[in-house]
Amino acid sequence: MATLLYGRDLVPLVIIAASVVMWSRRDTRFVWIFVALYILCIHVAIGLLFTSGVVQVLFGLKILSSVFVGLFIGCVANDTALLGWRTAYLLLLVSVVGIFVNYFVAYPWGGGEFSSAFGTVAMAKDWAMDGVRRLAGFARASYDAASVVGALMIVVLSYCNRFYLKSFAAALSLAAIFMTTTKGAAISGMVVVVVWLTYLLFASALVLRVALLIVAILSLAIPLGTVVLFPSSLSVGKSALLLSSFVERITYMWPMALKNVTESGSLIFGRGVGGIGVPQLFGEWWIHNAADNIFVYGYSVFGMASLVYVLCYVVTIIRSPTKSRHTLFAHLFSIFTFSYGITANVFEQPVLLSGLAASAILVLANRNRG
């Protein structure tokens, strides 16, 4: 199992090596991989300055390396589909069945662990919240399962030609995501379906653009607004079950993450790669913070540059050709990830991070061809 884990981690290195070869053959499609590598090197240097050591920064780099996978997919994808929608449909059905069966049967690998160079790693997280099992299906955790199902649903909605198949996929996906009890992903999935239906009803890309702008703004405004407006004395214990985790983010997680930046980082440069989230367990376990928000995590790692990156990304997506299927995919995937990222750590979910990178490259390439 550990060998498979290391093999997966080698994929970004293989991609970078392949990009060097293609670049030497004057294939300019892969230039964005070098741009991303250059940017990450800068933030790695900042991480070495503000965090506790090399291991922590390397683990942070390992997490962010999913970007290279997404960039590579965006570079090599053909003109009609990011992932053959039939393949995506099959994978979606397998994922959904895995979650449904998991409701009745506890898989034998649930709760299993193995040793790796980074310590003990869970094969699959077997856990419950307030007595309710959080189903992971064939994924490593319930939130991973929800992300995979959401991503595959968006591929089908974007590239499949048959409305009844897309509608069936959407219904199955939402049901499976609800069964994982991942509230943020469930809400985001519903948002995506509503936006998709509205887009079909009005046949206007303006629907997609407005929806993306709204969720992008909310992902920034909600953590900043709640930190300022809500009193720190707000009790998690007195809040409703559905809101308890959100209240915990308001009263502790987000304020402490921003405090870590001000006290052991830079307001301008953040804390660098490895400065927040799981990498802290390998050097700064006493101030570990999941930073369950796309802005809070991004600002902790990239500082003020995170605002520039998000702005460039959103502008790239909303300026994409209006009649391209890649445009639909990029908008729906971004809407799902940004809305989910309001209360979740999407940076540490490879399928979402790589999907964002692929979305940007797909629309850039399509716009250049247009």
C-alpha positions in Angstrom: 0.0 0.0 0.0 2.8 2.4 0.9 4.4 1.6 -2.5 1.2 2.7 -4.3 1.2 5.9 -2.2 4.7 6.8 -3.2 3.9 6.0 -6.9 1.0 8.4 -6.7 3.3 11.1 -5.3 5.7 10.6 -8.2 3.1 11.5 -10.8 3.7 15.3 -10.5 7.4 14.8 -11.0 6.8 12.6 -14.0 4.5 15.4 -15.4 7.1 18.1 -14.9 9.8 15.9 -16.6 7.4 15.2 -19.5 6.7 18.9 -19.8 10.4 19.6 -20.0 10.7 17.1 -22.9 7.7 18.6 -24.7 9.0 22.1 -24.2 12.3 21.1 -25.7 10.3 20.1 -28.8 8.8 23.6 -28.9 5.4 22.5 -27.6 4.2 25.7 -25.9 1.1 24.1 -24.4 3.0 23.2 -21.2 4.3 26.7 -20.4 1.8 27.1 -17.6 3.3 24.1 -15.8 6.6 26.0 -15.6 4.8 29.2 -14.5 3.1 27.2 -11.6 6.5 25.6 -10.7 8.2 29.1 -10.5 5.4 30.5 -8.3 5.4 27.5 -6.0 9.2 27.8 -5.6 8.7 31.4 -4.3 6.2 30.2 -1.7 8.3 27.3 -0.8 11.1 29.7 0.1 8.7 31.7 2.2 7.6 28.5 3.9 11.1 27.6 4.8 11.4 31.1 6.4 8.3 31.0 8.6 7.6 27.3 9.3 9.4 24.8 11.5 11.4 22.8 8.9 11.9 21.1 5.6 9.6 18.1 6.2 6.6 20.4 6.9 7.3 22.4 3.7 7.8 19.2 1.6 4.5 17.8 2.8 2.8 21.1 1.9 4.4 20.9 -1.6 3.2 17.3 -1.9 -0.4 18.5 -1.3 -0.2 21.4 -3.8 1.4 19.2 -6.4 -2.1 18.2 -7.6 -2.0 21.5 -9.5 0.5 20.0 -11.9 -1.8 17.0 -12.6 -4.7 19.4 -13.4 -2.5 21.6 -15.6 -1.3 18.5 -17.5 -4.8 17.2 -18.0 -5.9 20.7 -19.3 -3.0 20.7 -21.7 -3.6 17.3 -23.3 -7.4 17.2 -23.2 -9.1 17.0 -26.6 -11.6 19.4 -28.0 -14.7 17.5 -27.0 -14.2 16.2 -23.5 -12.0 16.5 -20.5 -12.7 12.9 -19.6 -14.9 10.7 -21.9 -18.3 11.3 -20.4 -19.1 7.5 -20.7 -16.0 6.7 -18.6 -17.0 9.4 -16.1 -20.5 8.0 -16.0 -19.2 4.6 -15.2 -16.9 5.9 -12.5 -19.8 7.9 -11.1 -22.0 4.8 -10.9 -19.2 2.8 -9.2 -18.6 5.6 -6.7 -22.4 5.9 -6.0 -22.8 2.2 -5.6 -19.8 2.1 -3.2 -21.5 4.7 -1.0 -24.9 3.0 -1.1 -23.5 -0.4 -0.2 -21.4 1.2 2.6 -24.6 2.3 4.2 -25.5 -1.4 4.9 -22.0 -2.9 5.0 -18.8 -1.7 6.7 -15.9 -2.3 4.4 -13.0 -4.3 5.9 -10.4 -1.6 5.0 -12.3 1.0 7.1 -10.1 2.2 9.9 -7.0 0.4 8.6 -3.6 2.0 8.7 -0.2 1.6 7.2 3.2 3.2 7.8 4.8 5.6 5.3 7.7 8.0 5.2 5.4 10.7 6.6 4.1 8.6 9.5 1.0 6.4 9.9 -1.5 6.9 7.2 -5.2 5.8 7.3 -6.4 3.5 4.5 -9.9 4.7 5.0 -11.4 7.0 7.6 -14.1 5.1 9.5 -15.9 7.7 11.7 -19.2 9.1 12.8 -20.6 12.5 13.8 -23.2 12.6 16.6 -23.9 8.9 16.1 -24.3 9.2 12.3 -21.9 7.3 10.2 -20.0 9.3 7.6 -19.9 7.0 4.6 -16.7 7.0 2.5 -17.6 4.3 -0.1 -14.5 3.4 -1.9 -12.7 6.6 -1.0 -10.5 7.3 1.9 -12.9 9.6 3.7 -16.5 10.8 3.4 -15.5 14.2 2.2 -13.2 12.7 -0.5 -16.1 10.6 -1.7 -18.4 13.6 -1.9 -15.7 15.5 -3.8 -15.2 12.7 -6.3 -18.9 12.2 -6.9 -19.4 16.0 -7.3 -16.6 16.2 -9.8 -17.8 13.3 -11.9 -21.3 14.7 -11.9 -20.0 17.9 -13.3 -18.1 16.1 -16.1 -21.3 14.3 -17.1 -23.4 17.5 -16.9 -20.9 19.3 -19.1 -20.1 16.8 -21.8 -23.0 14.3 -22.1 -25.6 15.1 -24.8 -28.6 13.3 -23.3 -30.6 15.3 -20.9 -32.2 12.2 -19.2 -28.8 10.7 -18.5 -27.6 13.9 -17.1 -30.7 14.3 -14.9 -30.3 10.8 -13.6 -26.6 11.4 -12.9 -27.5 14.6 -11.0 -30.1 12.8 -8.9 -27.9 9.9 -8.0 -25.0 12.2 -7.2 -26.9 14.4 -4.9 -28.3 11.4 -3.1 -24.9 9.8 -2.6 -23.3 13.1 -1.4 -26.1 13.5 1.1 -25.4 10.0 2.4 -21.8 11.0 3.1 -23.2 13.6 5.4 -20.8 16.2 3.9 -23.0 19.2 4.3 -20.9 21.7 2.4 -20.6 19.3 -0.6 -24.3 18.6 -0.5 -25.2 22.3 -0.6 -22.6 22.9 -3.3 -24.0 20.0 -5.4 -27.5 21.5 -5.2 -26.1 24.9 -6.2 -24.4 23.4 -9.2 -27.6 21.6 -10.3 -29.7 24.7 -9.9 -27.2 26.8 -11.9 -27.0 24.2 -14.6 -30.8 24.0 -14.9 -31.1 27.8 -15.0 -28.4 27.9 -17.6 -30.3 25.5 -19.8 -33.6 27.4 -19.2 -32.2 30.8 -20.3 -29.5 29.5 -22.6 -27.2 32.3 -21.4 -23.6 32.1 -20.2 -24.4 35.1 -18.0 -26.0 32.8 -15.5 -22.7 30.9 -15.1 -20.7 34.0 -14.8 -22.9 35.7 -12.2 -23.1 32.5 -10.1 -19.3 32.1 -10.2 -18.8 35.7 -9.1 -21.2 35.3 -6.3 -19.7 32.2 -4.8 -16.1 33.6 -5.2 -17.1 36.8 -3.3 -18.9 34.8 -0.6 -15.8 32.5 -0.1 -13.9 35.7 0.8 -16.6 37.7 2.5 -18.1 35.1 4.9 -14.9 34.3 6.8 -13.9 37.9 7.1 -17.4 39.0 7.9 -18.0 36.4 10.6 -14.7 37.0 12.3 -15.5 40.7 12.6 -19.3 40.5 13.3 -19.8 37.4 15.5 -18.9 37.6 19.2 -16.2 35.2 20.3 -18.5 34.1 23.1 -20.9 32.4 20.7 -21.2 28.9 22.0 -20.8 25.8 19.8 -22.7 23.7 22.3 -25.8 25.9 22.1 -25.9 25.9 18.4 -28.0 23.6 16.3 -26.5 20.3 15.2 -26.4 21.4 11.5 -24.7 24.7 12.4 -22.3 23.5 15.1 -19.3 22.9 12.8 -19.9 26.3 11.2 -20.0 28.0 14.6 -16.7 26.3 15.5 -15.2 27.8 12.4 -16.4 31.2 13.2 -15.4 31.2 16.8 -12.1 29.3 16.6 -10.7 27.9 13.4 -10.7 31.0 11.1 -9.6 33.6 13.8 -6.8 31.3 14.9 -5.6 30.6 11.4 -5.4 34.4 10.7 -3.7 34.9 14.1 -1.1 32.3 13.1 -0.3 34.4 10.0 0.1 37.6 12.0 2.1 36.1 14.8 4.4 33.6 12.9 4.2 34.8 9.3 3.7 37.9 7.2 0.5 39.9 6.5 1.8 40.4 2.9 3.5 37.0 2.2 1.5 34.7 4.4 3.3 31.7 5.9 4.4 30.0 2.7 3.9 26.3 1.6 3.3 24.1 4.5 2.2 26.9 6.8 -1.4 25.7 7.4 -3.4 22.5 7.4 -2.1 18.9 7.5 1.6 19.8 6.9 1.6 21.5 10.3 1.3 18.0 11.9 4.9 17.4 10.7 6.4 20.4 12.5 3.9 22.7 14.2 1.3 20.3 15.7 0.6 22.6 18.6 -0.8 25.3 16.3 -2.4 22.9 13.7 -5.4 24.5 12.0 -7.4 22.9 9.2 -8.5 26.4 7.9 -11.7 25.1 6.4 -12.1 27.9 3.9 -10.6 28.4 0.5 -9.6 32.1 1.3 -8.3 31.4 4.8 -6.1 28.5 3.5 -5.0 30.4 0.4 -4.1 33.6 2.4 -2.2 31.5 5.0 0.0 30.0 2.3 0.2 32.7 -0.4 -0.5 35.9 1.5 -1.9 38.8 -0.4 -0.8 37.1 -3.6 -3.7 34.7 -3.1 -6.2 37.5 -3.9 -4.3 38.1 -7.2 -4.4 34.4 -8.1 -8.1 34.1 -7.4 -8.8 37.3 -9.4 -6.8 36.1 -12.4 -8.5 32.7 -12.2 -12.1 34.0 -12.0 -11.4 36.5 -14.8 -10.0 33.7 -17.0 -13.0 31.6 -16.5 -15.7 34.2 -17.0 -14.0 35.5 -20.2 -14.0 32.0 -21.8 -15.9 31.3 -25.1 -19.6 31.2 -24.3 -20.6 28.2 -26.4 -17.8 25.8 -25.4 -18.4 22.7 -23.3 -15.1 23.5 -21.6 -16.7 26.8 -20.5 -19.6 25.0 -19.0 -17.3 22.5 -17.2 -15.0 25.2 -15.9 -17.9 27.3 -14.5 -19.7 24.4 -12.9 -16.5 23.0 -11.4 -15.4 26.4 -10.1 -18.9 27.1 -8.6 -18.8 23.7 -6.9 -15.3 24.1 -5.5 -15.7 27.8 -4.4 -19.1 27.2 -2.7 -17.8 24.0 -1.0 -14.6 25.9 -0.1 -16.6 28.4 2.0 -16.6 25.9 4.8 -14.1 23.2 3.6 -10.4 22.7 3.0 -10.5 22.2 -0.8 -6.8 22.7 -1.2 -6.1 19.3 0.4 -8.6 17.5 -1.8 -6.6 16.5 -4.9 -9.6 16.1 -7.3 -10.8 19.6 -6.6 -7.4 21.3 -6.7 -6.5 19.5 -10.0 -9.9 20.3 -11.4 -9.5 24.0 -10.9 -6.1 23.9 -12.6 -7.5 21.9 -15.5 -10.5 24.3 -15.9 -8.2 27.3 -16.3 -6.0 25.7 -18.9 -9.0 24.2 -20.8 -10.6 27.6 -21.3 -7.3 29.4 -22.0 -6.5 26.9 -24.8 -10.0 27.0 -26.2 -9.9 30.9 -26.2 -6.6 30.9 -28.0 -7.9 28.5 -30.7 -11.0 30.8 -31.1 
